[in-house]
Amino acid sequence: MWLRLRNQNKKQAYPCDKVAQEGIYGTIERDLHANIEKVRNITGNSADIVIRRFWLGKEDNLSSALCFVSGMVDENMVQQLFIEASVQLSFPSMCCDQLEYIEKKIATANTTRRVKQWNDVFSLLMSGESILFIHGMQEAISIAVKGGEYRAITEPSTQLSIRGPREGFTESLTTNVAMVRRRIQHPHVWVEAITVGEVTHTNVRIMYMKGIADDNIVEEVRSRLQRICMDGVLESGYIEQFIEDETFTTFPTIYHTERPDSVAANLLEGRVAIFVEGTPFVLIAPAVFIQFFQAVEDYYARFDIATALRFLRILVFFISLVAPSLYIAATTFHQEMIPTSLVIAIAAQRESVPFPAFVEAVIMEVTFEILREAGVRLPRTVGQAVSIVGALVIGQAAVEAGFVSSVMVIVVSITAIASFATPSFAIAVSARLIRFLLMVLAALFGFYGILIGLIWMTIHLCSLRSFGVPYMTPLAPLIPMNLRDTFVRFPLWALTDRPHGIAEETNIVRQGDEQRPKPNQEMRREGDEN
């Protein structure tokens, strides 16, 4: 009984069921006028639904109509290849299948398919294809002439790099898939198509390297996407929230990027990419914690430089996580940990401050978060000026008014700058949220509270999974071979294996033996002699 009521409520939840009752199902009729009226009635005679009627053939044999959505097709191609070519069409006297003849003569350069059901007609029409109706036939021809305006390929705005490609994904699904195809020109790059969203019918693509990606992970990604049942998917963030392993966590368990070279590198390591129509952000699964501190230029620079930069990123993440709480704990409970001259200077500055260190830190952190959010929402030319000027003016005014001490302004400023230095915005936001929890623990228990919070965070991280892969891999569980590309980055010739636990174990080796550079000794001796 409960299951029946649940299914009934679930049925009533989708507005597409109401549309189905109004006639979106059924088969195409032979009468062309009736089919045109059907399209107009279902679409509400929308202004962007274009219906062009014309006679098919030199002798005006067949009355026809071509339907498409303006702005979603290449109208020049529609005019040249179909309408102009169709009026010159001459049917042979022995032609038995006129639809097949039309497909071969008119739509030779494009993908076509025959449709009978109205739900298929409207699904293809709204996805950007043209539908050709012919009087007297109960089948229509769907012609792939997708087009329209898309944003040009530009440099990614969220993942900038000093060295490397300058192109990023766009909102076009086919363009994004092709950009990765250009980088991995191998037939084992498999792409699967899935439609998600009961109303939006959003196109989704799963891309992976067959033979490198673990089949169990690919099947899990596929099954999670197929289980999504909602009215609309407008961005990859919708899908991310439906397929992640753990909901109640601030840490991201799925990596997202707008760089084709980053997607290609992850595919070669055995991961799976999820493309969504209408967004430049591609999801990568499974993801591990250390992955969010790696930047694409780490693999384009020398290993020693890349290792130093990774240590710096981890350091600034730790600073953005605990800097305010350390100040609160040191000034409230552990003054003996501060050098005498410094504690005297801090006490002199805080003499006129009416609030305890915790309230002082909360006021400044909330103020900086408001300024940061305002800078993001305002126009780009105005937002940067508001963020910089607002921080300087408010910080200086707060110190002069006696609300906060100058040391607190310095601590909060360093924390804010450190959070910007984290390469992944998703992990930086997690640190911003956990920072407030650590501030509360520091105000209650001092350094012991911070330690308790960090231990709890470590236990929580070790409990997370990303499509069955432990989130703290290769640290917990410890995989020594994978440590070559974690906090340190070994030279590329030393990264002989793909990540264990992610890639298919039968195809774990990714380069040949003895790849370490070996200069020609004879050329070196000749150079020394010269």
Secondary structure, DSSP 8 states (H G I E B T S, - for coil): -HHHHHHHHHHHT-HHHHHIIIIISSB--S-HHHHHHHHHHHTTT-TTEEEEEEEETTTT-EEEEEEEETTSB-HHHIIIIIIHHHHT----TT-S-HHHHHHHHH-TTS-EEEE-BHHHHHHHHHTT-EEEEETT-S-EEEE--B----------SSS--SSS------S-HHHHHHHHHHH---TTEEEEEEEE-TTT-EEEEEEEETTTB-HHHHHHHHHHHHH---S---SHHHHHHHH-S-SS-SS-SSEEES-HHHHHHHHHTT-EEEEETT-S-EEEES--GGGGG--GGGGTS-HHHHHHHHHHHHHHHHHHHHHHHHHHHHHHT-GGGS-HHHHHHHHHHGGG--S-HHHHHHHHHHHHHHHHHHHHHS-HHHHHHHHHHHHHHHHHHHHHHTSS-HHHHHHHHHHHHHHHHSS-HHHHHHHHHHHHHHHHHHHHHTHHHHHHHHHHHHHHHHH-EETTEETTTTTTTT-GGGGGBSSSB--GGG--B--TTTB-GGG-B-S-S--S----HHHHHHHHH-
